[in-house]
Amino acid sequence: MPIMSPAPSQRTRARGAKPEAAQDVVFAWLKKHVVSLPRTDGTFLTEAEVCRATGMSRTPVREALLRLEADGLLRIVPKKGAFVPPITELEVEAIMQARGLVEDFCVRRAVHVGEFLARELDRVLARQEKQQKSPLEFIELDREFHRAIVRAAHNPVLADFYESLRDRQMRMGIHAVATSGQRTASVLIEHRAISEAVRSGDADQAAASMALHLTTTLAVLRLPSLNYPSVISFESVL
């Protein structure tokens, strides 16, 4: 799959970036590209390709690739490049099981700030509703919704672990949106149920709403894979 080209504004920013910021610019751009790749495909990226696409030199590109490797999103293969592996069905199951454990604990703890957290969740929902035709933006807001709940539990160790899970699940989430035409509407309904349960202060109801949402998400992730294009072309095919 050809590597996507950044928008003109991204190129301008990359070329005009200060040396100490170059790695961060490449990292942000490259991460967005990687998570938009179909989850069933393995893809090789070379430093030369990324340099051409971003207008950056090899040093910040190499450093950004190493950071993505540390995050578990790719593997550096000597003399070949960076390999973005497919996400297997076993990995899907394992990630969702881990999410279930973390989010059950966190949503139960989070109800103690019910109204405050519910207002934050409602704000994210309002933005997410406007992005139903933009899969990457929709999934990024999905991550923001769940992140707010995890952070409200005030356990930094779990919060860091959860972030690593969601990095890998970005590709899975885009797959779920692409393979199920009604999934975005269902997610919004499920998210509203979670928000209302948090607002009520009922820990058991909040946990039940979260469990239903994650169970439904896993069912969609188990659907047969589609050979869909990179996120750059999503809006033209949905």
MARLOTI-325931 format. One record per residue (C-alpha): residue in one letter; x, y, z; residue number from 1; chain. Coordinates in Angstrom, 2 decimals. Example, Ala and Ser with C-alpha at 12.3 -4.5 7.8 and 13.67 -1.06 7.14 Angstrom:
<recs>
+------+---------+---------+---------+-----+------+
: code :       u :       v :       w : pos : unit :
+------+---------+---------+---------+-----+------+
:    a :   12.30 :   -4.50 :    7.80 :   1 :    A :
:    s :   13.67 :   -1.06 :    7.14 :   2 :    A :
+------+---------+---------+---------+-----+------+
</recs>
This chain:
<recs>
+------+---------+---------+---------+-----+------+
: code :       u :       v :       w : pos : unit :
+------+---------+---------+---------+-----+------+
:    m :    0.00 :    0.00 :    0.00 :   1 :    A :
:    p :    1.50 :    3.39 :   -0.97 :   2 :    A :
:    i :    2.35 :    5.58 :    1.96 :   3 :    A :
:    m :   -0.08 :    8.46 :    2.28 :   4 :    A :
:    s :    1.09 :   12.00 :    1.66 :   5 :    A :
:    p :    0.56 :   14.65 :    4.32 :   6 :    A :
:    a :   -1.62 :   17.65 :    3.70 :   7 :    A :
:    p :    0.19 :   20.84 :    2.59 :   8 :    A :
:    s :   -0.10 :   22.27 :    6.09 :   9 :    A :
:    q :    1.65 :   19.20 :    7.48 :  10 :    A :
:    r :    4.49 :   19.53 :    4.99 :  11 :    A :
:    t :    4.92 :   23.19 :    5.82 :  12 :    A :
:    r :    4.99 :   22.43 :    9.48 :  13 :    A :
:    a :    7.46 :   19.59 :    8.99 :  14 :    A :
:    r :    9.90 :   21.63 :    6.89 :  15 :    A :
:    g :    9.71 :   24.62 :    9.21 :  16 :    A :
:    a :    9.95 :   22.63 :   12.42 :  17 :    A :
:    k :   12.80 :   23.23 :   14.80 :  18 :    A :
:    p :   15.29 :   20.34 :   15.02 :  19 :    A :
:    e :   14.16 :   19.38 :   18.50 :  20 :    A :
:    a :   10.52 :   19.18 :   17.34 :  21 :    A :
:    a :   11.15 :   17.26 :   14.11 :  22 :    A :
:    q :   10.89 :   13.84 :   15.74 :  23 :    A :
:    d :    7.55 :   14.72 :   17.33 :  24 :    A :
:    v :    6.17 :   15.97 :   14.01 :  25 :    A :
:    v :    7.17 :   12.77 :   12.22 :  26 :    A :
:    f :    5.97 :   10.60 :   15.11 :  27 :    A :
:    a :    2.50 :   12.15 :   15.13 :  28 :    A :
:    w :    2.16 :   11.94 :   11.36 :  29 :    A :
:    l :    3.50 :    8.39 :   11.11 :  30 :    A :
:    k :    1.35 :    7.11 :   13.97 :  31 :    A :
:    k :   -1.76 :    8.44 :   12.25 :  32 :    A :
:    h :   -0.72 :    6.64 :    9.07 :  33 :    A :
:    v :    0.02 :    3.35 :   10.83 :  34 :    A :
:    v :   -3.27 :    3.16 :   12.72 :  35 :    A :
:    s :   -5.17 :    3.79 :    9.46 :  36 :    A :
:    l :   -3.77 :    0.64 :    7.83 :  37 :    A :
:    p :   -6.10 :   -2.37 :    7.43 :  38 :    A :
:    r :   -5.66 :   -4.57 :   10.49 :  39 :    A :
:    t :   -5.46 :   -7.80 :    8.49 :  40 :    A :
:    d :   -2.55 :   -6.64 :    6.32 :  41 :    A :
:    g :    1.15 :   -6.58 :    7.09 :  42 :    A :
:    t :    2.93 :   -3.55 :    5.59 :  43 :    A :
:    f :    6.57 :   -2.55 :    5.22 :  44 :    A :
:    l :    7.59 :    1.10 :    5.57 :  45 :    A :
:    t :   11.07 :    2.32 :    4.69 :  46 :    A :
:    e :   12.89 :    5.33 :    6.08 :  47 :    A :
:    a :   13.26 :    6.69 :    2.55 :  48 :    A :
:    e :    9.49 :    6.57 :    1.96 :  49 :    A :
:    v :    8.74 :    8.40 :    5.20 :  50 :    A :
:    c :   11.46 :   10.98 :    4.50 :  51 :    A :
:    r :    9.98 :   11.72 :    1.06 :  52 :    A :
:    a :    6.43 :   11.94 :    2.41 :  53 :    A :
:    t :    7.25 :   14.21 :    5.35 :  54 :    A :
:    g :   10.15 :   16.23 :    3.95 :  55 :    A :
:    m :   12.24 :   15.23 :    6.98 :  56 :    A :
:    s :   15.77 :   13.88 :    7.26 :  57 :    A :
:    r :   16.54 :   10.30 :    8.25 :  58 :    A :
:    t :   17.45 :   11.03 :   11.88 :  59 :    A :
:    p :   14.02 :   12.21 :   13.13 :  60 :    A :
:    v :   12.33 :    9.56 :   10.97 :  61 :    A :
:    r :   14.48 :    6.80 :   12.49 :  62 :    A :
:    e :   13.79 :    8.09 :   16.01 :  63 :    A :
:    a :   10.04 :    8.23 :   15.34 :  64 :    A :
:    l :   10.06 :    4.66 :   14.03 :  65 :    A :
:    l :   11.87 :    3.50 :   17.17 :  66 :    A :
:    r :    9.21 :    5.19 :   19.33 :  67 :    A :
:    l :    6.46 :    3.44 :   17.40 :  68 :    A :
:    e :    8.28 :    0.13 :   17.88 :  69 :    A :
:    a :    8.39 :    0.79 :   21.63 :  70 :    A :
:    d :    4.63 :    1.37 :   21.53 :  71 :    A :
:    g :    4.14 :   -2.03 :   19.88 :  72 :    A :
:    l :    2.79 :   -0.62 :   16.60 :  73 :    A :
:    l :    5.57 :   -1.90 :   14.34 :  74 :    A :
:    r :    8.80 :   -3.91 :   14.25 :  75 :    A :
:    i :   12.13 :   -2.68 :   12.92 :  76 :    A :
:    v :   13.60 :   -5.30 :   10.57 :  77 :    A :
:    p :   17.32 :   -4.68 :    9.89 :  78 :    A :
:    k :   18.09 :   -3.81 :    6.24 :  79 :    A :
:    k :   14.41 :   -4.06 :    5.29 :  80 :    A :
:    g :   12.53 :   -1.31 :    7.09 :  81 :    A :
:    a :    9.69 :   -1.12 :    9.58 :  82 :    A :
:    f :    7.09 :   -3.89 :    9.49 :  83 :    A :
:    v :    3.56 :   -3.08 :   10.60 :  84 :    A :
:    p :    2.19 :   -6.55 :   11.42 :  85 :    A :
:    p :   -1.41 :   -7.64 :   10.97 :  86 :    A :
:    i :   -3.55 :   -7.87 :   14.09 :  87 :    A :
:    t :   -4.53 :  -11.49 :   14.65 :  88 :    A :
:    e :   -7.87 :  -12.73 :   15.97 :  89 :    A :
:    l :   -6.10 :  -13.92 :   19.13 :  90 :    A :
:    e :   -4.71 :  -10.42 :   19.70 :  91 :    A :
:    v :   -8.18 :   -8.92 :   19.22 :  92 :    A :
:    e :   -9.56 :  -11.25 :   21.89 :  93 :    A :
:    a :   -6.68 :  -10.59 :   24.27 :  94 :    A :
:    i :   -6.88 :   -6.80 :   23.95 :  95 :    A :
:    m :  -10.63 :   -6.76 :   24.49 :  96 :    A :
:    q :  -10.33 :   -9.04 :   27.53 :  97 :    A :
:    a :   -7.73 :   -6.68 :   29.01 :  98 :    A :
:    r :   -9.93 :   -3.68 :   28.25 :  99 :    A :
:    g :  -12.85 :   -5.38 :   29.98 : 100 :    A :
:    l :  -10.88 :   -5.86 :   33.19 : 101 :    A :
:    v :   -9.48 :   -2.32 :   33.23 : 102 :    A :
:    e :  -12.68 :   -0.52 :   32.28 : 103 :    A :
:    d :  -14.90 :   -2.47 :   34.68 : 104 :    A :
:    f :  -12.65 :   -1.40 :   37.55 : 105 :    A :
:    c :  -12.33 :    2.19 :   36.34 : 106 :    A :
:    v :  -16.00 :    2.87 :   35.61 : 107 :    A :
:    r :  -16.97 :    1.56 :   39.05 : 108 :    A :
:    r :  -14.45 :    3.90 :   40.67 : 109 :    A :
:    a :  -15.42 :    6.82 :   38.41 : 110 :    A :
:    v :  -19.06 :    7.05 :   39.51 : 111 :    A :
:    h :  -17.97 :    8.94 :   42.63 : 112 :    A :
:    v :  -17.57 :   11.97 :   40.36 : 113 :    A :
:    g :  -20.69 :   11.05 :   38.43 : 114 :    A :
:    e :  -22.15 :   14.39 :   37.34 : 115 :    A :
:    f :  -18.78 :   16.01 :   36.64 : 116 :    A :
:    l :  -17.58 :   13.04 :   34.56 : 117 :    A :
:    a :  -20.94 :   12.64 :   32.81 : 118 :    A :
:    r :  -20.77 :   16.27 :   31.60 : 119 :    A :
:    e :  -17.31 :   15.60 :   30.16 : 120 :    A :
:    l :  -18.54 :   12.42 :   28.47 : 121 :    A :
:    d :  -21.51 :   14.29 :   27.02 : 122 :    A :
:    r :  -19.19 :   16.88 :   25.48 : 123 :    A :
:    v :  -17.17 :   14.15 :   23.80 : 124 :    A :
:    l :  -20.37 :   12.49 :   22.59 : 125 :    A :
:    a :  -21.57 :   15.72 :   20.99 : 126 :    A :
:    r :  -18.32 :   15.96 :   19.02 : 127 :    A :
:    q :  -18.36 :   12.26 :   18.15 : 128 :    A :
:    e :  -21.87 :   12.50 :   16.75 : 129 :    A :
:    k :  -20.62 :   15.02 :   14.18 : 130 :    A :
:    q :  -17.84 :   12.69 :   13.00 : 131 :    A :
:    q :  -19.87 :    9.64 :   12.00 : 132 :    A :
:    k :  -18.65 :    9.87 :    8.41 : 133 :    A :
:    s :  -14.99 :   10.27 :    9.39 : 134 :    A :
:    p :  -13.78 :    6.92 :   10.79 : 135 :    A :
:    l :  -10.41 :    8.04 :   12.12 : 136 :    A :
:    e :  -11.82 :   11.11 :   13.88 : 137 :    A :
:    f :  -14.72 :    9.03 :   15.23 : 138 :    A :
:    i :  -12.36 :    6.42 :   16.68 : 139 :    A :
:    e :  -10.09 :    9.09 :   18.15 : 140 :    A :
:    l :  -13.10 :   10.52 :   19.99 : 141 :    A :
:    d :  -14.07 :    7.01 :   21.07 : 142 :    A :
:    r :  -10.65 :    6.77 :   22.64 : 143 :    A :
:    e :  -11.14 :   10.16 :   24.33 : 144 :    A :
:    f :  -14.48 :    9.01 :   25.77 : 145 :    A :
:    h :  -13.02 :    5.88 :   27.35 : 146 :    A :
:    r :   -9.81 :    7.64 :   28.40 : 147 :    A :
:    a :  -11.88 :   10.12 :   30.46 : 148 :    A :
:    i :  -13.42 :    7.21 :   32.40 : 149 :    A :
:    v :  -10.08 :    5.49 :   32.99 : 150 :    A :
:    r :   -8.43 :    8.70 :   34.19 : 151 :    A :
:    a :  -11.33 :    9.41 :   36.53 : 152 :    A :
:    a :  -10.35 :    6.26 :   38.47 : 153 :    A :
:    h :   -7.08 :    8.05 :   39.43 : 154 :    A :
:    n :   -4.83 :    5.04 :   38.94 : 155 :    A :
:    p :   -1.85 :    6.18 :   36.80 : 156 :    A :
:    v :   -0.50 :    2.64 :   36.36 : 157 :    A :
:    l :   -3.77 :    1.44 :   34.85 : 158 :    A :
:    a :   -4.06 :    4.62 :   32.80 : 159 :    A :
:    d :   -0.64 :    4.05 :   31.20 : 160 :    A :
:    f :   -1.42 :    0.39 :   30.51 : 161 :    A :
:    y :   -4.75 :    1.35 :   28.98 : 162 :    A :
:    e :   -3.08 :    3.83 :   26.62 : 163 :    A :
:    s :   -0.87 :    1.06 :   25.25 : 164 :    A :
:    l :   -3.95 :   -1.09 :   24.60 : 165 :    A :
:    r :   -5.76 :    1.70 :   22.78 : 166 :    A :
:    d :   -2.78 :    2.48 :   20.53 : 167 :    A :
:    r :   -3.03 :   -1.03 :   19.12 : 168 :    A :
:    q :   -6.80 :   -0.96 :   19.04 : 169 :    A :
:    m :   -7.03 :    2.11 :   16.81 : 170 :    A :
:    r :   -6.62 :   -0.12 :   13.72 : 171 :    A :
:    m :   -9.18 :   -2.55 :   15.14 : 172 :    A :
:    g :  -11.66 :    0.25 :   15.77 : 173 :    A :
:    i :  -11.39 :    1.63 :   12.25 : 174 :    A :
:    h :  -11.99 :   -1.91 :   10.97 : 175 :    A :
:    a :  -15.16 :   -2.15 :   13.10 : 176 :    A :
:    v :  -16.53 :    1.12 :   11.73 : 177 :    A :
:    a :  -15.70 :    0.11 :    8.15 : 178 :    A :
:    t :  -17.23 :   -3.37 :    8.33 : 179 :    A :
:    s :  -20.51 :   -2.40 :    9.97 : 180 :    A :
:    g :  -22.52 :    0.42 :    8.44 : 181 :    A :
:    q :  -24.59 :    0.90 :   11.60 : 182 :    A :
:    r :  -21.76 :    0.67 :   14.11 : 183 :    A :
:    t :  -21.25 :    4.40 :   14.62 : 184 :    A :
:    a :  -24.91 :    4.91 :   15.58 : 185 :    A :
:    s :  -24.76 :    1.91 :   17.92 : 186 :    A :
:    v :  -21.60 :    3.21 :   19.58 : 187 :    A :
:    l :  -23.28 :    6.54 :   20.30 : 188 :    A :
:    i :  -26.27 :    4.79 :   21.89 : 189 :    A :
:    e :  -23.98 :    2.61 :   24.01 : 190 :    A :
:    h :  -21.85 :    5.57 :   25.04 : 191 :    A :
:    r :  -24.94 :    7.52 :   26.10 : 192 :    A :
:    a :  -26.02 :    4.59 :   28.26 : 193 :    A :
:    i :  -22.61 :    4.58 :   29.95 : 194 :    A :
:    s :  -22.74 :    8.33 :   30.51 : 195 :    A :
:    e :  -26.20 :    8.18 :   32.06 : 196 :    A :
:    a :  -25.20 :    5.29 :   34.31 : 197 :    A :
:    v :  -22.17 :    7.27 :   35.49 : 198 :    A :
:    r :  -24.39 :   10.29 :   36.12 : 199 :    A :
:    s :  -26.73 :    8.16 :   38.25 : 200 :    A :
:    g :  -23.86 :    7.10 :   40.50 : 201 :    A :
:    d :  -24.87 :    3.43 :   40.19 : 202 :    A :
:    a :  -21.59 :    1.49 :   39.91 : 203 :    A :
:    d :  -23.26 :   -1.78 :   38.96 : 204 :    A :
:    q :  -25.29 :   -0.17 :   36.19 : 205 :    A :
:    a :  -22.26 :    1.69 :   34.89 : 206 :    A :
:    a :  -20.25 :   -1.55 :   34.80 : 207 :    A :
:    a :  -23.11 :   -3.38 :   33.07 : 208 :    A :
:    s :  -23.40 :   -0.66 :   30.42 : 209 :    A :
:    m :  -19.66 :   -0.78 :   29.83 : 210 :    A :
:    a :  -19.67 :   -4.58 :   29.60 : 211 :    A :
:    l :  -22.47 :   -4.52 :   27.03 : 212 :    A :
:    h :  -20.59 :   -1.94 :   24.95 : 213 :    A :
:    l :  -17.34 :   -3.92 :   24.97 : 214 :    A :
:    t :  -19.13 :   -7.19 :   24.24 : 215 :    A :
:    t :  -20.88 :   -5.64 :   21.25 : 216 :    A :
:    t :  -17.61 :   -4.13 :   20.06 : 217 :    A :
:    l :  -15.91 :   -7.53 :   20.20 : 218 :    A :
:    a :  -18.76 :   -9.10 :   18.22 : 219 :    A :
:    v :  -18.26 :   -6.51 :   15.46 : 220 :    A :
:    l :  -14.50 :   -7.02 :   15.49 : 221 :    A :
:    r :  -15.10 :  -10.71 :   14.84 : 222 :    A :
:    l :  -16.93 :   -9.94 :   11.58 : 223 :    A :
:    p :  -15.19 :  -11.02 :    8.34 : 224 :    A :
:    s :  -12.49 :   -8.58 :    7.31 : 225 :    A :
:    l :  -12.84 :   -6.22 :    4.36 : 226 :    A :
:    n :  -10.06 :   -5.07 :    2.07 : 227 :    A :
:    y :  -10.71 :   -1.41 :    2.72 : 228 :    A :
:    p :   -8.35 :    1.39 :    1.71 : 229 :    A :
:    s :   -6.30 :    3.71 :    3.85 : 230 :    A :
:    v :   -8.16 :    6.23 :    6.02 : 231 :    A :
:    i :   -7.40 :    8.96 :    3.48 : 232 :    A :
:    s :  -10.04 :    7.48 :    1.18 : 233 :    A :
:    f :  -12.64 :    6.47 :    3.75 : 234 :    A :
:    e :  -15.06 :    9.31 :    3.20 : 235 :    A :
:    s :  -15.32 :    8.48 :   -0.50 : 236 :    A :
:    v :  -16.37 :    4.89 :    0.10 : 237 :    A :
:    l :  -18.66 :    5.05 :    3.14 : 238 :    A :
+------+---------+---------+---------+-----+------+
</recs>
